[in-house]
Amino acid sequence: MNVGKAVLYDLHLLGITSIEQLAHADPDGLYTSLEEVTGVHQDPCVWDVFAAIIHEAQTGARWPW
């Protein structure tokens, strides 16, 4: 899985340190938790990234962008 430094940082803030953990995550939950942890409203594109990487973690398939 290929994510940038910012997404990797966000995942670590949320306690996600493995692809297995990510495969069991929920994009809504991660997005909401990130807003709570950072105290900042996140761009909706962050949800899109979470959904895409969770899908890849679960299936091994990347979404075409």
PQR file of N, CA, C, O and H, with PARSE charges and radii, in Angstrom:
ATOM      1  N   MET A   1       0.844  -1.164   0.000 -0.4000 1.5000
ATOM      2  CA  MET A   1       0.000   0.000   0.000 -0.0000 2.0000
ATOM      3  C   MET A   1       0.890   1.226   0.000  0.5500 1.7000
ATOM      4  O   MET A   1       1.890   1.291   0.715 -0.5500 1.4000
ATOM      5  N   ASN A   2       0.517   2.174  -0.794 -0.4000 1.5000
ATOM      6  CA  ASN A   2       1.326   3.366  -0.946 -0.0000 2.0000
ATOM      7  C   ASN A   2       0.529   4.581  -0.485  0.5500 1.7000
ATOM      8  O   ASN A   2      -0.388   5.032  -1.172 -0.5500 1.4000
ATOM      9  H   ASN A   2      -0.296   2.121  -1.375  0.4000 1.0000
ATOM     10  N   VAL A   3       0.888   5.103   0.682 -0.4000 1.5000
ATOM     11  CA  VAL A   3       0.254   6.331   1.166 -0.0000 2.0000
ATOM     12  C   VAL A   3       1.346   7.350   1.438  0.5500 1.7000
ATOM     13  O   VAL A   3       2.501   6.997   1.675 -0.5500 1.4000
ATOM     14  H   VAL A   3       1.633   4.737   1.239  0.4000 1.0000
ATOM     15  N   GLY A   4       0.967   8.605   1.400 -0.4000 1.5000
ATOM     16  CA  GLY A   4       1.927   9.662   1.665 -0.0000 2.0000
ATOM     17  C   GLY A   4       2.195   9.826   3.152  0.5500 1.7000
ATOM     18  O   GLY A   4       1.566   9.193   4.000 -0.5500 1.4000
ATOM     19  H   GLY A   4       0.029   8.891   1.207  0.4000 1.0000
ATOM     20  N   LYS A   5       3.157  10.703   3.436 -0.4000 1.5000
ATOM     21  CA  LYS A   5       3.564  10.949   4.820 -0.0000 2.0000
ATOM     22  C   LYS A   5       2.423  11.471   5.677  0.5500 1.7000
ATOM     23  O   LYS A   5       2.301  11.081   6.839 -0.5500 1.4000
ATOM     24  H   LYS A   5       3.668  11.218   2.747  0.4000 1.0000
ATOM     25  N   ALA A   6       1.594  12.334   5.135 -0.4000 1.5000
ATOM     26  CA  ALA A   6       0.498  12.920   5.915 -0.0000 2.0000
ATOM     27  C   ALA A   6      -0.527  11.858   6.311  0.5500 1.7000
ATOM     28  O   ALA A   6      -0.987  11.833   7.453 -0.5500 1.4000
ATOM     29  H   ALA A   6       1.693  12.650   4.192  0.4000 1.0000
ATOM     30  N   VAL A   7      -0.884  10.989   5.379 -0.4000 1.5000
ATOM     31  CA  VAL A   7      -1.855   9.925   5.680 -0.0000 2.0000
ATOM     32  C   VAL A   7      -1.248   8.934   6.665  0.5500 1.7000
ATOM     33  O   VAL A   7      -1.922   8.488   7.594 -0.5500 1.4000
ATOM     34  H   VAL A   7      -0.511  11.009   4.452  0.4000 1.0000
ATOM     35  N   LEU A   8       0.003   8.593   6.468 -0.4000 1.5000
ATOM     36  CA  LEU A   8       0.675   7.687   7.395 -0.0000 2.0000
ATOM     37  C   LEU A   8       0.694   8.284   8.808  0.5500 1.7000
ATOM     38  O   LEU A   8       0.463   7.573   9.786 -0.5500 1.4000
ATOM     39  H   LEU A   8       0.550   8.955   5.713  0.4000 1.0000
ATOM     40  N   TYR A   9       0.964   9.569   8.911 -0.4000 1.5000
ATOM     41  CA  TYR A   9       0.942  10.252  10.200 -0.0000 2.0000
ATOM     42  C   TYR A   9      -0.447  10.181  10.824  0.5500 1.7000
ATOM     43  O   TYR A   9      -0.586   9.878  12.008 -0.5500 1.4000
ATOM     44  H   TYR A   9       1.152  10.147   8.117  0.4000 1.0000
ATOM     45  N   ASP A  10      -1.474  10.462  10.025 -0.4000 1.5000
ATOM     46  CA  ASP A  10      -2.853  10.405  10.524 -0.0000 2.0000
ATOM     47  C   ASP A  10      -3.197   9.007  11.026  0.5500 1.7000
ATOM     48  O   ASP A  10      -3.803   8.858  12.087 -0.5500 1.4000
ATOM     49  H   ASP A  10      -1.361  10.708   9.063  0.4000 1.0000
ATOM     50  N   LEU A  11      -2.813   7.987  10.271 -0.4000 1.5000
ATOM     51  CA  LEU A  11      -3.094   6.614  10.687 -0.0000 2.0000
ATOM     52  C   LEU A  11      -2.411   6.295  12.014  0.5500 1.7000
ATOM     53  O   LEU A  11      -3.001   5.648  12.880 -0.5500 1.4000
ATOM     54  H   LEU A  11      -2.321   8.108   9.410  0.4000 1.0000
ATOM     55  N   HIS A  12      -1.182   6.744  12.170 -0.4000 1.5000
ATOM     56  CA  HIS A  12      -0.477   6.496  13.427 -0.0000 2.0000
ATOM     57  C   HIS A  12      -1.143   7.235  14.586  0.5500 1.7000
ATOM     58  O   HIS A  12      -1.216   6.707  15.696 -0.5500 1.4000
ATOM     59  H   HIS A  12      -0.703   7.269  11.467  0.4000 1.0000
ATOM     60  N   LEU A  13      -1.631   8.462  14.333 -0.4000 1.5000
ATOM     61  CA  LEU A  13      -2.382   9.189  15.367 -0.0000 2.0000
ATOM     62  C   LEU A  13      -3.601   8.386  15.822  0.5500 1.7000
ATOM     63  O   LEU A  13      -4.002   8.446  16.984 -0.5500 1.4000
ATOM     64  H   LEU A  13      -1.571   8.890  13.431  0.4000 1.0000
ATOM     65  N   LEU A  14      -4.176   7.643  14.896 -0.4000 1.5000
ATOM     66  CA  LEU A  14      -5.382   6.866  15.173 -0.0000 2.0000
ATOM     67  C   LEU A  14      -5.071   5.455  15.680  0.5500 1.7000
ATOM     68  O   LEU A  14      -5.984   4.671  15.939 -0.5500 1.4000
ATOM     69  H   LEU A  14      -3.851   7.594  13.951  0.4000 1.0000
ATOM     70  N   GLY A  15      -3.792   5.135  15.821 -0.4000 1.5000
ATOM     71  CA  GLY A  15      -3.408   3.832  16.336 -0.0000 2.0000
ATOM     72  C   GLY A  15      -3.381   2.733  15.297  0.5500 1.7000
ATOM     73  O   GLY A  15      -3.296   1.555  15.645 -0.5500 1.4000
ATOM     74  H   GLY A  15      -3.049   5.772  15.611  0.4000 1.0000
ATOM     75  N   ILE A  16      -3.451   3.098  14.022 -0.4000 1.5000
ATOM     76  CA  ILE A  16      -3.397   2.111  12.935 -0.0000 2.0000
ATOM     77  C   ILE A  16      -1.942   1.962  12.524  0.5500 1.7000
ATOM     78  O   ILE A  16      -1.345   2.891  11.980 -0.5500 1.4000
ATOM     79  H   ILE A  16      -3.519   4.054  13.739  0.4000 1.0000
ATOM     80  N   THR A  17      -1.375   0.792  12.784 -0.4000 1.5000
ATOM     81  CA  THR A  17       0.036   0.571  12.477 -0.0000 2.0000
ATOM     82  C   THR A  17       0.258  -0.635  11.568  0.5500 1.7000
ATOM     83  O   THR A  17       1.400  -0.977  11.261 -0.5500 1.4000
ATOM     84  H   THR A  17      -1.860   0.037  13.226  0.4000 1.0000
ATOM     85  N   SER A  18      -0.814  -1.274  11.141 -0.4000 1.5000
ATOM     86  CA  SER A  18      -0.662  -2.433  10.259 -0.0000 2.0000
ATOM     87  C   SER A  18      -1.793  -2.470   9.232  0.5500 1.7000
ATOM     88  O   SER A  18      -2.856  -1.880   9.429 -0.5500 1.4000
ATOM     89  H   SER A  18      -1.742  -0.996  11.390  0.4000 1.0000
ATOM     90  N   ILE A  19      -1.540  -3.165   8.155 -0.4000 1.5000
ATOM     91  CA  ILE A  19      -2.568  -3.328   7.121 -0.0000 2.0000
ATOM     92  C   ILE A  19      -3.727  -4.148   7.674  0.5500 1.7000
ATOM     93  O   ILE A  19      -4.880  -3.906   7.316 -0.5500 1.4000
ATOM     94  H   ILE A  19      -0.677  -3.644   7.995  0.4000 1.0000
ATOM     95  N   GLU A  20      -3.441  -5.102   8.532 -0.4000 1.5000
ATOM     96  CA  GLU A  20      -4.512  -5.902   9.145 -0.0000 2.0000
ATOM     97  C   GLU A  20      -5.452  -5.019   9.962  0.5500 1.7000
ATOM     98  O   GLU A  20      -6.671  -5.169   9.880 -0.5500 1.4000
ATOM     99  H   GLU A  20      -2.504  -5.299   8.823  0.4000 1.0000
ATOM    100  N   GLN A  21      -4.896  -4.104  10.744 -0.4000 1.5000
ATOM    101  CA  GLN A  21      -5.744  -3.181  11.504 -0.0000 2.0000
ATOM    102  C   GLN A  21      -6.580  -2.333  10.552  0.5500 1.7000
ATOM    103  O   GLN A  21      -7.768  -2.107  10.782 -0.5500 1.4000
ATOM    104  H   GLN A  21      -3.906  -3.982  10.810  0.4000 1.0000
ATOM    105  N   LEU A  22      -5.950  -1.875   9.497 -0.4000 1.5000
ATOM    106  CA  LEU A  22      -6.646  -1.040   8.525 -0.0000 2.0000
ATOM    107  C   LEU A  22      -7.787  -1.803   7.865  0.5500 1.7000
ATOM    108  O   LEU A  22      -8.848  -1.231   7.611 -0.5500 1.4000
ATOM    109  H   LEU A  22      -4.985  -2.058   9.310  0.4000 1.0000
ATOM    110  N   ALA A  23      -7.583  -3.080   7.587 -0.4000 1.5000
ATOM    111  CA  ALA A  23      -8.612  -3.897   6.945 -0.0000 2.0000
ATOM    112  C   ALA A  23      -9.866  -4.023   7.809  0.5500 1.7000
ATOM    113  O   ALA A  23     -10.951  -4.274   7.286 -0.5500 1.4000
ATOM    114  H   ALA A  23      -6.721  -3.544   7.794  0.4000 1.0000
ATOM    115  N   HIS A  24      -9.730  -3.855   9.105 -0.4000 1.5000
ATOM    116  CA  HIS A  24     -10.864  -3.951  10.019 -0.0000 2.0000
ATOM    117  C   HIS A  24     -11.431  -2.585  10.411  0.5500 1.7000
ATOM    118  O   HIS A  24     -12.341  -2.492  11.234 -0.5500 1.4000
ATOM    119  H   HIS A  24      -8.848  -3.652   9.530  0.4000 1.0000
ATOM    120  N   ALA A  25     -10.884  -1.541   9.816 -0.4000 1.5000
ATOM    121  CA  ALA A  25     -11.316  -0.183  10.143 -0.0000 2.0000
ATOM    122  C   ALA A  25     -12.518   0.228   9.298  0.5500 1.7000
ATOM    123  O   ALA A  25     -12.878  -0.430   8.322 -0.5500 1.4000
ATOM    124  H   ALA A  25     -10.144  -1.616   9.148  0.4000 1.0000
ATOM    125  N   ASP A  26     -13.114   1.322   9.702 -0.4000 1.5000
ATOM    126  CA  ASP A  26     -14.274   1.899   9.027 -0.0000 2.0000
ATOM    127  C   ASP A  26     -13.919   3.333   8.632  0.5500 1.7000
ATOM    128  O   ASP A  26     -13.462   4.097   9.482 -0.5500 1.4000
ATOM    129  H   ASP A  26     -12.821   1.857  10.495  0.4000 1.0000
ATOM    130  N   PRO A  27     -14.115   3.722   7.370 -0.5600 1.5000
ATOM    131  CA  PRO A  27     -13.725   5.082   6.972  0.2800 2.0000
ATOM    132  C   PRO A  27     -14.455   6.170   7.752  0.5500 1.7000
ATOM    133  O   PRO A  27     -13.862   7.198   8.079 -0.5500 1.4000
ATOM    134  N   ASP A  28     -15.736   5.956   8.053 -0.4000 1.5000
ATOM    135  CA  ASP A  28     -16.471   6.958   8.843 -0.0000 2.0000
ATOM    136  C   ASP A  28     -15.854   7.104  10.231  0.5500 1.7000
ATOM    137  O   ASP A  28     -15.664   8.214  10.728 -0.5500 1.4000
ATOM    138  H   ASP A  28     -16.217   5.121   7.787  0.4000 1.0000
ATOM    139  N   GLY A  29     -15.545   5.964  10.845 -0.4000 1.5000
ATOM    140  CA  GLY A  29     -14.963   5.992  12.180 -0.0000 2.0000
ATOM    141  C   GLY A  29     -13.598   6.649  12.203  0.5500 1.7000
ATOM    142  O   GLY A  29     -13.300   7.442  13.096 -0.5500 1.4000
ATOM    143  H   GLY A  29     -15.699   5.062  10.441  0.4000 1.0000
ATOM    144  N   LEU A  30     -12.758   6.319  11.213 -0.4000 1.5000
ATOM    145  CA  LEU A  30     -11.432   6.937  11.159 -0.0000 2.0000
ATOM    146  C   LEU A  30     -11.534   8.437  10.942  0.5500 1.7000
ATOM    147  O   LEU A  30     -10.825   9.214  11.581 -0.5500 1.4000
ATOM    148  H   LEU A  30     -13.000   5.675  10.488  0.4000 1.0000
ATOM    149  N   TYR A  31     -12.408   8.838  10.047 -0.4000 1.5000
ATOM    150  CA  TYR A  31     -12.572  10.257   9.734 -0.0000 2.0000
ATOM    151  C   TYR A  31     -13.035  11.032  10.972  0.5500 1.7000
ATOM    152  O   TYR A  31     -12.476  12.078  11.301 -0.5500 1.4000
ATOM    153  H   TYR A  31     -12.984   8.207   9.528  0.4000 1.0000
ATOM    154  N   THR A  32     -14.047  10.518  11.646 -0.4000 1.5000
ATOM    155  CA  THR A  32     -14.569  11.163  12.853 -0.0000 2.0000
ATOM    156  C   THR A  32     -13.516  11.190  13.951  0.5500 1.7000
ATOM    157  O   THR A  32     -13.336  12.209  14.617 -0.5500 1.4000
ATOM    158  H   THR A  32     -14.502   9.669  11.379  0.4000 1.0000
ATOM    159  N   SER A  33     -12.828  10.084  14.139 -0.4000 1.5000
ATOM    160  CA  SER A  33     -11.788  10.017  15.162 -0.0000 2.0000
ATOM    161  C   SER A  33     -10.658  10.989  14.872  0.5500 1.7000
ATOM    162  O   SER A  33     -10.122  11.606  15.793 -0.5500 1.4000
ATOM    163  H   SER A  33     -12.974   9.256  13.598  0.4000 1.0000
ATOM    164  N   LEU A  34     -10.290  11.133  13.611 -0.4000 1.5000
ATOM    165  CA  LEU A  34      -9.218  12.060  13.258 -0.0000 2.0000
ATOM    166  C   LEU A  34      -9.624  13.491  13.592  0.5500 1.7000
ATOM    167  O   LEU A  34      -8.811  14.268  14.091 -0.5500 1.4000
ATOM    168  H   LEU A  34     -10.725  10.632  12.864  0.4000 1.0000
ATOM    169  N   GLU A  35     -10.873  13.839  13.320 -0.4000 1.5000
ATOM    170  CA  GLU A  35     -11.341  15.175  13.687 -0.0000 2.0000
ATOM    171  C   GLU A  35     -11.286  15.376  15.200  0.5500 1.7000
ATOM    172  O   GLU A  35     -10.909  16.446  15.679 -0.5500 1.4000
ATOM    173  H   GLU A  35     -11.533  13.207  12.915  0.4000 1.0000
ATOM    174  N   GLU A  36     -11.662  14.344  15.941 -0.4000 1.5000
ATOM    175  CA  GLU A  36     -11.643  14.446  17.403 -0.0000 2.0000
ATOM    176  C   GLU A  36     -10.225  14.560  17.940  0.5500 1.7000
ATOM    177  O   GLU A  36      -9.953  15.374  18.823 -0.5500 1.4000
ATOM    178  H   GLU A  36     -11.967  13.475  15.552  0.4000 1.0000
ATOM    179  N   VAL A  37      -9.324  13.746  17.410 -0.4000 1.5000
ATOM    180  CA  VAL A  37      -7.937  13.732  17.895 -0.0000 2.0000
ATOM    181  C   VAL A  37      -7.222  15.042  17.571  0.5500 1.7000
ATOM    182  O   VAL A  37      -6.467  15.561  18.393 -0.5500 1.4000
ATOM    183  H   VAL A  37      -9.544  13.085  16.693  0.4000 1.0000
ATOM    184  N   THR A  38      -7.460  15.568  16.382 -0.4000 1.5000
ATOM    185  CA  THR A  38      -6.742  16.769  15.952 -0.0000 2.0000
ATOM    186  C   THR A  38      -7.460  18.061  16.332  0.5500 1.7000
ATOM    187  O   THR A  38      -6.840  19.122  16.391 -0.5500 1.4000
ATOM    188  H   THR A  38      -8.073  15.146  15.715  0.4000 1.0000
ATOM    189  N   GLY A  39      -8.763  17.975  16.590 -0.4000 1.5000
ATOM    190  CA  GLY A  39      -9.531  19.183  16.870 -0.0000 2.0000
ATOM    191  C   GLY A  39      -9.732  20.053  15.643  0.5500 1.7000
ATOM    192  O   GLY A  39     -10.039  21.240  15.752 -0.5500 1.4000
ATOM    193  H   GLY A  39      -9.267  17.112  16.542  0.4000 1.0000
ATOM    194  N   VAL A  40      -9.557  19.454  14.477 -0.4000 1.5000
ATOM    195  CA  VAL A  40      -9.646  20.184  13.211 -0.0000 2.0000
ATOM    196  C   VAL A  40     -10.633  19.479  12.293  0.5500 1.7000
ATOM    197  O   VAL A  40     -10.628  18.253  12.185 -0.5500 1.4000
ATOM    198  H   VAL A  40      -9.308  18.490  14.389  0.4000 1.0000
ATOM    199  N   HIS A  41     -11.489  20.270  11.626 -0.4000 1.5000
ATOM    200  CA  HIS A  41     -12.379  19.696  10.614 -0.0000 2.0000
ATOM    201  C   HIS A  41     -11.520  19.238   9.442  0.5500 1.7000
ATOM    202  O   HIS A  41     -10.719  20.011   8.917 -0.5500 1.4000
ATOM    203  H   HIS A  41     -11.494  21.267  11.713  0.4000 1.0000
ATOM    204  N   GLN A  42     -11.686  17.983   9.032 -0.4000 1.5000
ATOM    205  CA  GLN A  42     -10.889  17.416   7.952 -0.0000 2.0000
ATOM    206  C   GLN A  42     -11.586  17.593   6.609  0.5500 1.7000
ATOM    207  O   GLN A  42     -12.814  17.580   6.526 -0.5500 1.4000
ATOM    208  H   GLN A  42     -12.337  17.355   9.459  0.4000 1.0000
ATOM    209  N   ASP A  43     -10.797  17.758   5.578 -0.4000 1.5000
ATOM    210  CA  ASP A  43     -11.304  17.834   4.219 -0.0000 2.0000
ATOM    211  C   ASP A  43     -11.999  16.509   3.887  0.5500 1.7000
ATOM    212  O   ASP A  43     -11.494  15.451   4.263 -0.5500 1.4000
ATOM    213  H   ASP A  43      -9.800  17.769   5.645  0.4000 1.0000
ATOM    214  N   PRO A  44     -13.134  16.536   3.200 -0.5600 1.5000
ATOM    215  CA  PRO A  44     -13.819  15.294   2.828  0.2800 2.0000
ATOM    216  C   PRO A  44     -12.950  14.338   2.006  0.5500 1.7000
ATOM    217  O   PRO A  44     -13.210  13.135   1.979 -0.5500 1.4000
ATOM    218  N   CYS A  45     -11.934  14.859   1.345 -0.4000 1.5000
ATOM    219  CA  CYS A  45     -11.027  13.991   0.581 -0.0000 2.0000
ATOM    220  C   CYS A  45     -10.283  13.025   1.499  0.5500 1.7000
ATOM    221  O   CYS A  45      -9.862  11.957   1.055 -0.5500 1.4000
ATOM    222  H   CYS A  45     -11.723  15.836   1.367  0.4000 1.0000
ATOM    223  N   VAL A  46     -10.114  13.382   2.769 -0.4000 1.5000
ATOM    224  CA  VAL A  46      -9.475  12.473   3.721 -0.0000 2.0000
ATOM    225  C   VAL A  46     -10.330  11.217   3.867  0.5500 1.7000
ATOM    226  O   VAL A  46      -9.798  10.109   3.932 -0.5500 1.4000
ATOM    227  H   VAL A  46     -10.455  14.250   3.130  0.4000 1.0000
ATOM    228  N   TRP A  47     -11.655  11.384   3.920 -0.4000 1.5000
ATOM    229  CA  TRP A  47     -12.553  10.219   3.985 -0.0000 2.0000
ATOM    230  C   TRP A  47     -12.356   9.343   2.751  0.5500 1.7000
ATOM    231  O   TRP A  47     -12.292   8.118   2.854 -0.5500 1.4000
ATOM    232  H   TRP A  47     -12.087  12.285   3.867  0.4000 1.0000
ATOM    233  N   ASP A  48     -12.261   9.982   1.575 -0.4000 1.5000
ATOM    234  CA  ASP A  48     -12.055   9.225   0.334 -0.0000 2.0000
ATOM    235  C   ASP A  48     -10.784   8.383   0.397  0.5500 1.7000
ATOM    236  O   ASP A  48     -10.778   7.223  -0.017 -0.5500 1.4000
ATOM    237  H   ASP A  48     -12.313  10.977   1.490  0.4000 1.0000
ATOM    238  N   VAL A  49      -9.716   8.969   0.914 -0.4000 1.5000
ATOM    239  CA  VAL A  49      -8.451   8.247   1.035 -0.0000 2.0000
ATOM    240  C   VAL A  49      -8.612   7.083   2.001  0.5500 1.7000
ATOM    241  O   VAL A  49      -8.166   5.971   1.718 -0.5500 1.4000
ATOM    242  H   VAL A  49      -9.721   9.911   1.250  0.4000 1.0000
ATOM    243  N   PHE A  50      -9.250   7.335   3.145 -0.4000 1.5000
ATOM    244  CA  PHE A  50      -9.475   6.251   4.105 -0.0000 2.0000
ATOM    245  C   PHE A  50     -10.275   5.115   3.467  0.5500 1.7000
ATOM    246  O   PHE A  50      -9.922   3.946   3.621 -0.5500 1.4000
ATOM    247  H   PHE A  50      -9.612   8.238   3.375  0.4000 1.0000
ATOM    248  N   ALA A  51     -11.336   5.448   2.761 -0.4000 1.5000
ATOM    249  CA  ALA A  51     -12.158   4.413   2.120 -0.0000 2.0000
ATOM    250  C   ALA A  51     -11.347   3.621   1.106  0.5500 1.7000
ATOM    251  O   ALA A  51     -11.471   2.399   1.035 -0.5500 1.4000
ATOM    252  H   ALA A  51     -11.623   6.398   2.636  0.4000 1.0000
ATOM    253  N   ALA A  52     -10.524   4.296   0.327 -0.4000 1.5000
ATOM    254  CA  ALA A  52      -9.733   3.622  -0.701 -0.0000 2.0000
ATOM    255  C   ALA A  52      -8.679   2.700  -0.092  0.5500 1.7000
ATOM    256  O   ALA A  52      -8.489   1.580  -0.567 -0.5500 1.4000
ATOM    257  H   ALA A  52     -10.423   5.290   0.385  0.4000 1.0000
ATOM    258  N   ILE A  53      -8.001   3.155   0.943 -0.4000 1.5000
ATOM    259  CA  ILE A  53      -6.947   2.302   1.506 -0.0000 2.0000
ATOM    260  C   ILE A  53      -7.526   1.158   2.329  0.5500 1.7000
ATOM    261  O   ILE A  53      -6.913   0.094   2.425 -0.5500 1.4000
ATOM    262  H   ILE A  53      -8.156   4.064   1.329  0.4000 1.0000
ATOM    263  N   ILE A  54      -8.694   1.362   2.921 -0.4000 1.5000
ATOM    264  CA  ILE A  54      -9.364   0.257   3.610 -0.0000 2.0000
ATOM    265  C   ILE A  54      -9.792  -0.795   2.599  0.5500 1.7000
ATOM    266  O   ILE A  54      -9.611  -1.991   2.828 -0.5500 1.4000
ATOM    267  H   ILE A  54      -9.191   2.226   2.843  0.4000 1.0000
ATOM    268  N   HIS A  55     -10.357  -0.353   1.484 -0.4000 1.5000
ATOM    269  CA  HIS A  55     -10.745  -1.284   0.416 -0.0000 2.0000
ATOM    270  C   HIS A  55      -9.540  -2.083  -0.063  0.5500 1.7000
ATOM    271  O   HIS A  55      -9.625  -3.299  -0.236 -0.5500 1.4000
ATOM    272  H   HIS A  55     -10.504   0.618   1.299  0.4000 1.0000
ATOM    273  N   GLU A  56      -8.426  -1.404  -0.275 -0.4000 1.5000
ATOM    274  CA  GLU A  56      -7.222  -2.102  -0.729 -0.0000 2.0000
ATOM    275  C   GLU A  56      -6.721  -3.076   0.326  0.5500 1.7000
ATOM    276  O   GLU A  56      -6.289  -4.180  -0.005 -0.5500 1.4000
ATOM    277  H   GLU A  56      -8.357  -0.417  -0.135  0.4000 1.0000
ATOM    278  N   ALA A  57      -6.775  -2.682   1.584 -0.4000 1.5000
ATOM    279  CA  ALA A  57      -6.332  -3.574   2.664 -0.0000 2.0000
ATOM    280  C   ALA A  57      -7.212  -4.820   2.741  0.5500 1.7000
ATOM    281  O   ALA A  57      -6.728  -5.906   3.059 -0.5500 1.4000
ATOM    282  H   ALA A  57      -7.126  -1.785   1.854  0.4000 1.0000
ATOM    283  N   GLN A  58      -8.493  -4.666   2.453 -0.4000 1.5000
ATOM    284  CA  GLN A  58      -9.427  -5.794   2.524 -0.0000 2.0000
ATOM    285  C   GLN A  58      -9.360  -6.706   1.315  0.5500 1.7000
ATOM    286  O   GLN A  58      -9.506  -7.922   1.441 -0.5500 1.4000
ATOM    287  H   GLN A  58      -8.887  -3.783   2.195  0.4000 1.0000
ATOM    288  N   THR A  59      -9.139  -6.127   0.141 -0.4000 1.5000
ATOM    289  CA  THR A  59      -9.268  -6.896  -1.102 -0.0000 2.0000
ATOM    290  C   THR A  59      -7.973  -7.056  -1.878  0.5500 1.7000
ATOM    291  O   THR A  59      -7.856  -7.968  -2.696 -0.5500 1.4000
ATOM    292  H   THR A  59      -9.020  -5.139   0.038  0.4000 1.0000
ATOM    293  N   GLY A  60      -7.010  -6.198  -1.639 -0.4000 1.5000
ATOM    294  CA  GLY A  60      -5.778  -6.190  -2.425 -0.0000 2.0000
ATOM    295  C   GLY A  60      -5.924  -5.432  -3.725  0.5500 1.7000
ATOM    296  O   GLY A  60      -4.954  -5.278  -4.468 -0.5500 1.4000
ATOM    297  H   GLY A  60      -7.106  -5.457  -0.974  0.4000 1.0000
ATOM    298  N   ALA A  61      -7.133  -4.952  -4.010 -0.4000 1.5000
ATOM    299  CA  ALA A  61      -7.387  -4.222  -5.255 -0.0000 2.0000
ATOM    300  C   ALA A  61      -7.420  -2.721  -4.999  0.5500 1.7000
ATOM    301  O   ALA A  61      -8.003  -2.255  -4.020 -0.5500 1.4000
ATOM    302  H   ALA A  61      -7.921  -5.077  -3.406  0.4000 1.0000
ATOM    303  N   ARG A  62      -6.793  -1.986  -5.883 -0.4000 1.5000
ATOM    304  CA  ARG A  62      -6.815  -0.514  -5.785 -0.0000 2.0000
ATOM    305  C   ARG A  62      -7.993   0.035  -6.574  0.5500 1.7000
ATOM    306  O   ARG A  62      -8.355  -0.489  -7.627 -0.5500 1.4000
ATOM    307  H   ARG A  62      -6.319  -2.364  -6.678  0.4000 1.0000
ATOM    308  N   TRP A  63      -8.583   1.101  -6.043 -0.4000 1.5000
ATOM    309  CA  TRP A  63      -9.640   1.792  -6.777 -0.0000 2.0000
ATOM    310  C   TRP A  63      -9.007   2.658  -7.842  0.5500 1.7000
ATOM    311  O   TRP A  63      -8.002   3.318  -7.580 -0.5500 1.4000
ATOM    312  H   TRP A  63      -8.289   1.527  -5.188  0.4000 1.0000
ATOM    313  N   PRO A  64      -9.570   2.673  -9.039 -0.5600 1.5000
ATOM    314  CA  PRO A  64      -9.064   3.592 -10.065  0.2800 2.0000
ATOM    315  C   PRO A  64      -9.500   5.018  -9.724  0.5500 1.7000
ATOM    316  O   PRO A  64     -10.662   5.255  -9.393 -0.5500 1.4000
ATOM    317  N   TRP A  65      -8.584   5.942  -9.803 -0.4000 1.5000
ATOM    318  CA  TRP A  65      -8.914   7.340  -9.498 -0.0000 2.0000
ATOM    319  C   TRP A  65      -9.055   8.078 -10.769  0.5500 1.7000
ATOM    320  O   TRP A  65      -9.333   9.277 -10.760 -0.5500 1.4000
ATOM    321  H   TRP A  65      -7.640   5.749 -10.072  0.4000 1.0000
TER
END
